[in-house]
Structure formats: structure tokens, C-alpha cells
Amino acid sequence: MSEETGMRGKTCVVTGATSGIGLVAAERLAAMGARLVLVGRDKARGEAALARIRGRVPAGELAVRYADLSSLAETSRLAAALAAELPRIDVLINNAGAMFTTRGVTADGLERTFALNHMAYFTLTNRLRDRLAAPARVVNVASEAHRGRTLDFADLQSASQYRGFAAYGRSKLANILFTRELARRLAGSGVTANCLHPGFVASRFGDNNAGLFRLGVGLAKRLFALSPEQGAETIVYLASSPEVEGVSGGYFDKCRLRQPSAAARDDSAARRLWEESARLAGLPAA
Ligand SMILES: NC(=O)c1ccc[n+]([C@@H]2O[C@H](COP(=O)([O-])OP(=O)(O)OC[C@H]3O[C@@H](n4cnc5c(N)ncnc54)[C@H](OP(=O)(O)O)[C@@H]3O)[C@@H](O)[C@H]2O)c1
């Protein structure tokens, strides 16, 4: 199957598709013939993403939808709108995410890193579950930043002590645990769930912060980072490659299976996180 036609007729939903690796992944999948629904939160950036992809893939079938994914209500509203317009989703890519150097709390009372980086993945996937028809794929963008972190179930909202990079690492650990438990629950359904580390990428990541952190990340991005095109490789691979047909519950780096940390392989933590997330999202835990 050629790269240009391999995804023809498939519908892919990509969150965080207005920037960085999400934008490149959406563009690559559109070039393979997929129908793309980009999810953004800002109209100008959404229109710019559409225009960029249309410029490169003139025949692409594209749409953009908007939601602030740090809000449970907006994520649920987005899911309802997508479910109403899409009879089936072949690939759901949960990618929107950020790091915040200072603690913030959403309207739902959730710490914003946890809300955006984990709860949006959990809520959107669960609310779109019946649109994910076999052989559909869920692809969750996690990170090597999960290493060295553990979840504190007594303080999932990082209320007692907040350090931005630690909270970010815990949210990325949550992405891997969520993928693991989702894959377990989806076993035998023909729908798979995998997650990945994209590499350290020169995207807009970190630019939402001020001061030394932003300067440091900006410098590191200039010196060491991969391009967004390189960063998108593993997303596109998990979304489209026949090589991973039927593979589920994996953590990938550079298009290869990789063992995540011991904390990310803890099945009881994965189950507990699922139950707690369902309670917070107002979804059934079963
Ligand atoms: N860059 C890296 O080195 C790196 C490494 C490991 C993992 N990752 C992960 O890769 C993913 C993509 O990041 P990136 O590097 O491509 O960064 P990016 O260029 O900053 O893109 C982030 C995307 O998420 C969207 N987003 C942020 N907050 C949102 C919200 N509240 N509601 C809806 N959408 C929101 C952004 O929308 P706007 O355009 O409106 O801002 C943007 O489209 C993230 O999950 C990140 O944790 C990145």
C-alpha cells in the first residue's frame, strides 16, 4: 500500500492539530488520503492549520472543530459534536498537551496539567468509544518525561506541592497508564490503543510559560531538538502502519516498542487511575 493511498476512506481525529507534531501528523495523514478532523482551541490558529494543510494537500478532506480541552464540559461537548457528525472514527489521536511552570486550577477544580494532559484524553476517548469501530486505533502522545514519576492518589491535583516539570511528568505517566488500561478493556474488540514518546521536539511546547524556563527550553530547542516532522513520525506510524495492526497497550519511541518505567507498568495503578478519572469525568467506571 503506498503512503499516498494507505489511509484513503479513513477518518482521523487529531487533538492539538494547530501546532507542532499534531499539525504535522494531521498533514501527513491527509497526504495519505485520510479524512481529517483537526481539533484546536483558537480560531485563527485553526484556520491557519487548515490553510497550511490545504496548501500542501489540495485534495484533502479537512475540517476543524474547537474546544478548550482543559474543560471537562467543553471536551464532552466536542465529543458529542464529533459523535453527531462522524458515523465512525478510524483513528483518534490524543495529542494536545502542555507544561505549566505555575499551578492553575480549571473551572472543574482540577489542576490544569492533569486536566489537559490526562483528563481530556480519558474523556474524549470514552465519550467517542462507540464511534471507534474495529479496526480503529487510539494513539496517545505521552513522553519520556514520565520516568522517575509516580502517581500520588491522595494528591492527584498536586495541591500539596507543585513543580511544573514533575506535574507534567506525572501527567505523561498517566497517559501510559491510561493506554495500558484502555488496551486491557478493549482486548478482543479489534480497537487498539498505543502511546508514544515523540522525542524532544522544537514545537511551541513550553512557550506558554515565562522567564527562565521559557528561555532555557527555547535554547535547548535550538540546540538539540528534533523537527516537528521528525517528532510526528511515531504518531503517523501508530496511526497508519500495517506493522502495528492488532498491537495494543504498547509504548513506542522512534517507531519501536520500548519498555516504559516500572510505575508505568503498574496494572493496579492503571485501574485505580481509570476509576478515579471516571469519577471526576462523571462517566461509569465499568
Ligand atoms: N515538544 C516536545 O519536546 C515533546 C516531548 C514529549 C512529548 N510531547 C507531547 O507532544 C504533544 C504535542 O506537543 P507539541 O510539542 O506539538 O507542542 P505545541 O506545539 O505546543 O502543540 C500543542 C497543541 O496542543 C494544543 N492545546 C494546548 N492547550 C490546549 C487546550 N487547553 N485545549 C485545546 N488544545 C490545547 C495547542 O493549541 P494552540 O495552537 O491553541 O496552542 C497545540 O495545538 C503534547 O502532548 C506534549 O506533551 C512533546
The ligand as an SDF file (V2000), in Angstrom:
LIG
                    3D

 48 52  0  0  0  0  0  0  0  0999 V2000
    7.8230   19.0520   22.1900 N   0  0  0  0  0  0  0  0  0  0  0  0
    8.3760   18.0690   22.8850 C   0  0  0  0  0  0  0  0  0  0  0  0
    9.6190   18.0220   23.0690 O   0  0  0  0  0  0  0  0  0  0  0  0
    7.5360   16.9530   23.4430 C   0  0  0  0  0  0  0  0  0  0  0  0
    8.1810   15.8560   24.0490 C   0  0  0  0  0  0  0  0  0  0  0  0
    7.3970   14.8210   24.5640 C   0  0  0  0  0  0  0  0  0  0  0  0
    6.0200   14.8750   24.4620 C   0  0  0  0  0  0  0  0  0  0  0  0
    5.4230   15.9640   23.8720 N   0  0  0  0  0  0  0  0  0  0  0  0
    3.9490   15.9690   23.7970 C   0  0  0  0  0  0  0  0  0  0  0  0
    3.5600   16.1980   22.4540 O   0  0  0  0  0  0  0  0  0  0  0  0
    2.2280   16.7380   22.4470 C   0  0  0  0  0  0  0  0  0  0  0  0
    2.1530   17.8690   21.4390 C   0  0  0  0  0  0  0  0  0  0  0  0
    3.0200   18.9020   21.8440 O   0  0  0  0  0  0  0  0  0  0  0  0
    3.8710   19.7990   20.8270 P   0  0  0  0  0  0  0  0  0  0  0  0
    5.2970   19.5540   21.1620 O   0  0  0  0  0  0  0  0  0  0  0  0
    3.4250   19.6330   19.4290 O   0  0  0  0  0  0  0  0  0  0  0  0
    3.5060   21.2570   21.4130 O   0  0  0  0  0  0  0  0  0  0  0  0
    2.7540   22.5300   20.7940 P   0  0  0  0  0  0  0  0  0  0  0  0
    3.4120   22.9740   19.5280 O   0  0  0  0  0  0  0  0  0  0  0  0
    2.6980   23.4960   21.9250 O   0  0  0  0  0  0  0  0  0  0  0  0
    1.2970   21.9960   20.4600 O   0  0  0  0  0  0  0  0  0  0  0  0
    0.3660   21.7350   21.4810 C   0  0  0  0  0  0  0  0  0  0  0  0
   -1.0240   21.6470   20.8870 C   0  0  0  0  0  0  0  0  0  0  0  0
   -1.9550   21.4480   21.9720 O   0  0  0  0  0  0  0  0  0  0  0  0
   -2.9740   22.4470   21.8800 C   0  0  0  0  0  0  0  0  0  0  0  0
   -3.5040   22.8280   23.1910 N   0  0  0  0  0  0  0  0  0  0  0  0
   -2.8050   23.3310   24.2360 C   0  0  0  0  0  0  0  0  0  0  0  0
   -3.6460   23.6390   25.2430 N   0  0  0  0  0  0  0  0  0  0  0  0
   -4.8970   23.3230   24.8040 C   0  0  0  0  0  0  0  0  0  0  0  0
   -6.1880   23.4090   25.3820 C   0  0  0  0  0  0  0  0  0  0  0  0
   -6.3890   23.9000   26.6150 N   0  0  0  0  0  0  0  0  0  0  0  0
   -7.2470   22.9890   24.6520 N   0  0  0  0  0  0  0  0  0  0  0  0
   -7.0790   22.5070   23.4000 C   0  0  0  0  0  0  0  0  0  0  0  0
   -5.8820   22.4000   22.8020 N   0  0  0  0  0  0  0  0  0  0  0  0
   -4.8030   22.8070   23.5020 C   0  0  0  0  0  0  0  0  0  0  0  0
   -2.2840   23.6160   21.2260 C   0  0  0  0  0  0  0  0  0  0  0  0
   -3.2310   24.5350   20.7190 O   0  0  0  0  0  0  0  0  0  0  0  0
   -2.8170   26.0730   20.3860 P   0  0  0  0  0  0  0  0  0  0  0  0
   -2.2620   26.0510   18.9890 O   0  0  0  0  0  0  0  0  0  0  0  0
   -4.1030   26.8070   20.5130 O   0  0  0  0  0  0  0  0  0  0  0  0
   -1.8040   26.4850   21.4190 O   0  0  0  0  0  0  0  0  0  0  0  0
   -1.4470   22.9220   20.1730 C   0  0  0  0  0  0  0  0  0  0  0  0
   -2.2380   22.5970   19.0570 O   0  0  0  0  0  0  0  0  0  0  0  0
    1.9180   17.1020   23.9000 C   0  0  0  0  0  0  0  0  0  0  0  0
    1.0730   16.1110   24.4590 O   0  0  0  0  0  0  0  0  0  0  0  0
    3.2840   17.0780   24.5840 C   0  0  0  0  0  0  0  0  0  0  0  0
    3.1740   16.7620   25.9560 O   0  0  0  0  0  0  0  0  0  0  0  0
    6.1450   16.9870   23.3570 C   0  0  0  0  0  0  0  0  0  0  0  0
  1  2  1  0
  2  3  2  0
  2  4  1  0
  4  5  1  0
  4 48  2  0
  5  6  2  0
  6  7  1  0
  7  8  2  0
  8  9  1  0
  8 48  1  0
  9 10  1  0
  9 46  1  0
 10 11  1  0
 11 12  1  0
 11 44  1  0
 12 13  1  0
 13 14  1  0
 14 15  2  0
 14 16  1  0
 14 17  1  0
 17 18  1  0
 18 19  2  0
 18 20  1  0
 18 21  1  0
 21 22  1  0
 22 23  1  0
 23 24  1  0
 23 42  1  0
 24 25  1  0
 25 26  1  0
 25 36  1  0
 26 27  1  0
 26 35  1  0
 27 28  2  0
 28 29  1  0
 29 30  1  0
 29 35  2  0
 30 31  1  0
 30 32  2  0
 32 33  1  0
 33 34  2  0
 34 35  1  0
 36 37  1  0
 36 42  1  0
 37 38  1  0
 38 39  2  0
 38 40  1  0
 38 41  1  0
 42 43  1  0
 44 45  1  0
 44 46  1  0
 46 47  1  0
M  CHG  2   8   1  16  -1
M  END
$$$$
